[in-house]
């Protein structure tokens, strides 16, 4: 384990990051008190990518293609059914 003062950090940051990436634990101190730890970021065990759920979900086309019910449309527009009908000229 290495400790380094924050006053000296800016001069050695690249080197310290390389050492942390290699697995060394580095403790940053201020006035001889530990304030932070520099360590490598672990790669996710299971990176998510495009198409990861392909074939695992069954969503019918009608779910996306059918028109929304009037009450749902009114909520999207922020008005009630009567306001929407008046605005669209459907009295």
N, C-alpha and C positions, 0 to 999 in steps of 0.2 A: 504494500500500500504506500502511495506517495502522497504527501501533503504539500500544498503550495499556497502562498499568500495571494489574495486577489490583486494586490499591487503589482505582482510579477506576472499575472495571468496573461495580459495582452501580448506580452513579448513571446510567450511560449504556447499560445493556444493551439496552433496547428500541430505542434509536436505532441502536446498533451492529448489531443483528440486521436491522433494516430496510436498513441500508447493505450488509450482507453479502448479503441477499436480492437486492439490486439489482446484485450482481456485484462489489462491492469486496472485496478481500482485506484482512482485519484480523488482525494478529498481536498476541497477548496476551503481555505481558512481566511478569517478576517480577525486581526488582533489575536492570533493564536487560538481562535475558537472555530471549530468546524461549522461551515454554513451551507455547503453543497457537496454533492458527490458527482463525479464525472464517470459515466460508465456507458458501454455500448448499448444501443437500442437493439433489442432482439427482433428479428424478423418474425412476422406472424406465422404461426404453425399452419394456418389454413387460409392462404390469401384468397380473397373473393375475386371473381372475374366474371366477364360477360358470359351468359349462357349456363351458369352454374346450376340453375333450377330447370333447365330445359328438360321436358319430359316428366317432371315431378309434380306439376300443377295442371289441373284440368279446368280451364276457364273457357266456357262456351263463347262462340263469336257473338251471340245475342247479347251477352253482357256488355259488350262495347258498341254494338251496332243499333240496338233498340233505343228509341227516343226516351229521354227521361220523363218520369211522371210530372204532371203540372206542379204538384206541391214541391217537388225537388227543384224544378226550374225556378220557382218563386223564391226558394231559399238562396239559390245562386245569384239571382238578380236582386235580392234584398228587399223584396216587396211581397205583398200577399197576392192571391189569385186575381182578385178584382182589379188591383192596380195594374197587373201585367196585362190583363185583357183590355183595359182602357188604353194602355200605351200601345199595344199591338193593333188597336182598332177592332177588336173582337167583342163588341158589346152584345 
